[in-house]
Amino acid sequence: MLSFMAILVTGATGFVMANVVRDLADHGHDVVAADRKGPDALLREYLGGGSGAVSFRDVDVTDRAAVLALVRDVRPVATVHGAALTSIPAEAERSRFVETVEVNVVGTLNVLAALASLGTNRIVAISSGSVYGRRENLSPIAEDDAKDPQALYPMTKLAGDLLARRFAEVHGLDLAVARLASPFGPFERDTGSRPLLSPIAYWTTAALRREPLVVAGDPAYARDVIYAPDIAGGIAALLLAPRLSHDAYNIGWGRGASAKDTVAALTRIVPELEVQWRPDQTSPWLSAGNVARGPLRCDRLHTDTGWRPRYDLDSGLAAYVDWLRRHPSEIRA
């Protein structure tokens, strides 16, 4: 039976948060996984694979009364707020502009207000590295660097980031914002909240189907990509640290991986790939809100929690390929 000392995770059936739930359960923590969409059988099996108990609750974070009822029922010992709409590409931004603001900004405040009414321990609110915007020199980005979001999704994440930290300050909450690099890994799929998947997801599944890899854009352009279980570990480290010195932390690999690097690593795992280079086309990594920028500096997170990523590009891709091979239904057609 689930204890009342559970950790609450919102957005729990989404890509990154599913990996957070799995990490916490693997380390023996009881978790209430809340989302407006329940898990399918494969995700339920994945989330229930740890020693901690996982229970599922339906909640729409834009429904203030429902959020308050959930928080008062669960009385979480700590919370990861990850519910969000990733409205990229441009057609998704156009079709659900107001809904994205409601979920990413108002939903964040609804969760924090409910937690503040109860009294709670650590809260980690999930933000995005996209809040930093364009960086022409592609130098590493620290948490206090200037922010320049370029589209709806990063704008709402920055608004939620700023408002969450101000709300926590005036209400005396123990909160940290986690700004994430570009994740790849298990359960990256279109659930309706994340219509644009990472190029790595497309390339890896195409490779396993023995289809040509279509690589658009400059093959030398690099992104800070990180295996999703590593991001989950960083979020858990923030959540469980006895004390934090700051209210905002980057979580990333800390270096760039280009399309050329990634394809080379995939070729070492799945030999004899056919690659179609399309430098004249726009890379998905440079779609709305995904502008050129350097890797995230994660010194702050390492200093305060000791966290470092366990996977590099090769080992992360190898783990992802192994997971996909064991779950062939996830190798999308």
C-alpha positions in Angstrom: 0.0 0.0 0.0 1.2 3.5 -0.9 2.5 5.4 2.1 1.4 9.0 2.9 5.0 10.0 2.7 5.0 9.8 -1.1 6.7 12.1 -3.6 4.3 13.8 -6.0 5.3 14.0 -9.7 3.1 16.0 -12.1 3.2 15.3 -15.8 4.3 11.9 -14.7 3.4 10.0 -17.9 5.3 12.3 -20.1 8.8 11.5 -21.5 11.1 13.1 -18.9 8.8 12.8 -15.9 8.3 9.1 -16.6 12.0 8.6 -16.2 11.9 10.7 -13.0 9.2 8.4 -11.5 11.3 5.3 -12.5 14.4 6.8 -10.9 12.7 7.6 -7.6 10.9 4.2 -7.5 14.2 2.4 -8.2 15.7 4.1 -5.1 12.8 2.9 -2.9 10.7 6.1 -2.8 6.9 5.8 -3.0 5.6 8.0 -5.8 2.2 9.4 -6.8 2.4 9.8 -10.5 -0.2 12.5 -11.6 -1.2 13.4 -15.1 -4.2 14.1 -17.2 -3.4 11.1 -19.3 -2.9 7.7 -17.7 -0.1 5.3 -18.5 -0.5 2.5 -21.1 0.5 -1.0 -20.2 4.1 -0.7 -21.2 4.6 2.6 -19.3 2.8 1.2 -16.3 5.2 -1.8 -16.3 8.2 0.5 -16.6 7.2 2.8 -13.8 6.3 -0.1 -11.5 9.7 -1.8 -11.9 11.4 -0.3 -8.8 11.2 -1.1 -5.2 9.1 1.9 -4.3 5.4 1.9 -4.8 3.9 3.9 -7.7 0.2 4.9 -7.8 -1.5 6.9 -10.6 -3.8 9.9 -10.2 -5.7 11.9 -12.9 -5.2 15.6 -12.6 -5.4 18.6 -15.0 -3.0 21.2 -13.5 -5.2 24.0 -15.0 -8.0 22.9 -12.7 -7.2 24.7 -9.4 -9.7 22.9 -7.3 -8.6 19.5 -8.6 -4.9 20.3 -7.9 -5.8 21.4 -4.4 -7.8 18.3 -3.7 -4.9 16.1 -5.0 -2.3 17.8 -2.9 -4.4 17.7 0.3 -5.2 14.0 -0.3 -1.6 13.0 -1.1 0.2 15.4 1.4 3.5 14.9 -0.5 6.8 14.8 1.3 8.3 16.5 -1.8 7.1 17.4 -5.3 8.5 17.4 -8.9 6.3 19.7 -11.0 6.8 18.6 -14.6 3.4 19.0 -16.3 3.8 21.0 -19.5 2.9 21.4 -23.1 5.8 21.4 -25.5 4.2 23.4 -28.3 6.8 22.9 -31.0 6.7 23.1 -34.1 5.0 26.2 -35.3 1.7 24.6 -36.2 1.4 23.3 -32.6 2.1 26.7 -31.3 -0.6 28.2 -33.4 -3.2 25.6 -32.6 -2.9 25.7 -28.8 -1.3 29.0 -27.9 -3.6 29.9 -25.0 -3.7 26.3 -23.7 0.1 26.2 -23.6 0.1 29.4 -21.4 -2.6 27.9 -19.2 -0.7 24.7 -18.6 2.9 26.0 -18.4 2.3 29.2 -16.4 -1.1 29.0 -14.7 -0.8 25.3 -14.0 2.6 25.9 -12.3 1.1 28.5 -10.0 -1.9 26.3 -9.2 0.5 23.5 -8.1 2.6 25.9 -6.0 -0.4 27.5 -4.4 -1.8 24.1 -3.4 1.5 23.1 -1.9 1.8 26.4 -0.1 -1.6 26.0 1.5 -0.5 22.6 2.9 3.1 23.3 3.9 5.6 21.1 2.1 9.2 20.2 1.8 11.4 20.5 -1.4 9.7 21.4 -4.7 11.5 21.0 -8.1 9.9 22.9 -10.9 10.9 21.8 -14.4 12.1 24.5 -16.8 14.0 24.3 -20.0 17.4 25.2 -21.4 15.5 26.9 -24.2 14.9 29.9 -21.9 18.4 31.1 -22.6 17.7 31.6 -26.3 20.2 32.2 -29.0 24.0 32.3 -28.3 26.0 33.2 -31.3 29.3 32.1 -29.9 27.9 28.8 -28.6 29.8 29.1 -25.4 28.7 27.2 -22.3 25.7 28.7 -20.5 25.5 29.3 -16.7 22.3 29.8 -14.8 22.7 33.5 -14.3 23.3 34.2 -18.0 20.9 36.4 -19.8 17.6 34.8 -21.0 16.2 35.4 -24.5 13.4 32.9 -25.4 12.5 32.9 -29.0 9.1 31.2 -29.2 6.0 30.3 -27.2 7.2 27.2 -25.4 10.5 28.8 -24.0 8.6 32.0 -23.3 6.1 30.2 -21.1 8.9 28.1 -19.5 10.7 31.3 -18.6 7.5 32.9 -17.3 6.8 29.8 -15.1 10.5 29.8 -14.0 10.4 33.4 -12.9 7.0 33.2 -11.3 7.7 30.0 -9.5 10.9 31.4 -7.9 9.1 34.6 -6.9 6.1 32.7 -5.5 8.5 30.5 -3.5 10.3 33.6 -2.1 7.1 35.3 -0.9 5.6 32.1 0.5 8.7 30.7 2.0 8.8 27.6 -0.1 11.9 25.4 -0.6 12.0 25.4 -4.4 14.5 24.9 -7.1 14.0 25.3 -10.9 15.7 22.7 -13.1 16.6 23.9 -16.6 17.0 20.8 -18.8 19.2 20.2 -21.9 18.0 18.2 -24.9 16.9 14.7 -23.6 16.6 11.4 -25.5 15.8 7.9 -24.4 13.0 5.6 -23.2 9.4 6.7 -23.8 10.2 9.7 -26.0 7.0 9.5 -27.9 4.2 11.8 -29.0 1.6 11.7 -26.2 -0.1 14.9 -27.4 1.9 17.1 -25.1 5.2 16.7 -27.0 4.5 16.6 -30.8 8.1 17.2 -32.0 10.5 14.4 -31.0 14.3 14.8 -30.9 16.3 14.1 -34.0 18.0 11.3 -32.0 14.6 9.6 -31.5 13.9 9.7 -35.2 17.4 8.6 -36.3 17.6 5.8 -33.7 14.2 4.3 -34.6 15.0 4.6 -38.3 18.3 2.9 -37.8 16.6 -0.1 -36.1 14.1 -0.3 -38.9 17.0 -0.3 -41.3 15.7 2.8 -43.0 17.8 5.6 -44.3 18.7 8.3 -41.8 17.6 11.7 -43.1 19.8 14.3 -41.5 18.7 17.9 -42.2 20.8 21.0 -41.6 24.4 21.6 -40.8 25.9 18.3 -39.7 28.4 20.1 -37.5 25.8 22.0 -35.5 25.9 20.6 -31.9 23.3 20.4 -29.1 23.7 19.5 -25.4 22.0 16.1 -25.6 21.6 13.9 -22.5 20.2 10.5 -21.9 16.9 10.8 -20.1 17.7 8.6 -17.1 20.6 11.0 -16.4 18.3 14.0 -16.4 16.0 12.0 -14.1 19.0 11.4 -11.7 19.8 15.1 -11.7 16.2 16.1 -10.9 16.1 13.5 -8.1 19.4 14.8 -6.8 17.9 18.3 -6.5 14.8 16.9 -4.9 16.6 14.9 -2.2 19.6 17.1 -1.4 19.6 18.2 2.2 20.3 21.8 1.3 20.5 23.8 -1.9 22.5 27.0 -2.3 20.5 28.3 -5.3 17.0 28.4 -6.7 17.9 27.5 -10.3 20.1 24.7 -11.7 21.1 23.5 -15.2 20.9 19.8 -15.9 22.7 18.6 -19.1 25.7 16.6 -20.4 27.7 19.9 -20.4 29.1 19.5 -23.9 27.8 19.5 -27.5 27.1 16.5 -29.8 26.6 17.3 -33.5 24.5 15.4 -36.0 27.8 14.0 -37.4 28.9 12.8 -33.9 25.6 11.2 -33.3 25.4 9.4 -36.6 28.9 8.1 -36.1 28.0 6.8 -32.7 24.9 5.1 -34.0 26.9 3.5 -36.8 29.2 2.0 -34.2 26.0 0.4 -32.6 24.0 -0.4 -35.7 26.5 -0.8 -38.6 25.9 -0.3 -42.3 23.5 2.6 -41.9 22.5 4.6 -45.0 22.6 8.3 -44.3 21.0 11.0 -46.4 22.6 14.3 -45.6 20.3 17.3 -46.3 22.3 20.4 -45.4 19.8 22.6 -47.4 16.9 21.7 -45.1 16.2 23.1 -41.7 17.2 20.8 -38.8 14.5 20.0 -36.3 17.0 21.2 -33.6 16.5 24.6 -35.1 12.7 24.7 -35.2 10.6 27.3 -33.3 12.3 28.0 -30.0 15.2 25.6 -30.6 17.8 28.2 -31.6 21.5 27.8 -31.7 23.1 27.9 -28.3 26.0 26.2 -26.4 25.9 23.5 -23.8 24.7 24.0 -20.3 27.2 24.5 -17.5 26.3 22.2 -14.6 29.0 23.1 -12.1 26.3 24.4 -9.7 24.4 21.1 -9.6 27.6 19.1 -9.1 28.8 21.3 -6.3 25.5 21.2 -4.4 24.6 17.5 -5.0 27.6 15.6 -6.4 25.6 14.7 -9.5 27.3 14.0 -12.7 25.9 12.3 -15.8 26.6 8.5 -16.0 26.3 8.3 -19.8 28.2 9.9 -22.6 26.8 10.0 -26.2 28.0 6.4 -27.1 26.8 4.7 -23.9 23.6 6.7 -23.8 22.8 5.7 -27.4 23.7 2.1 -26.7 21.4 2.0 -23.7 18.6 3.6 -25.7 19.1 1.1 -28.6 19.0 -1.8 -26.2 15.8 -0.5 -24.6 14.2 -0.1 -28.0 15.2 -3.6 -29.1 13.6 -5.0 -26.0 10.4 -3.0 -26.7 9.9 -3.2 -30.4 6.5 -1.5 -30.2 8.4 1.7 -29.5 10.2 1.5 -32.8 7.8 3.7 -34.6 6.9 3.3 -38.3 
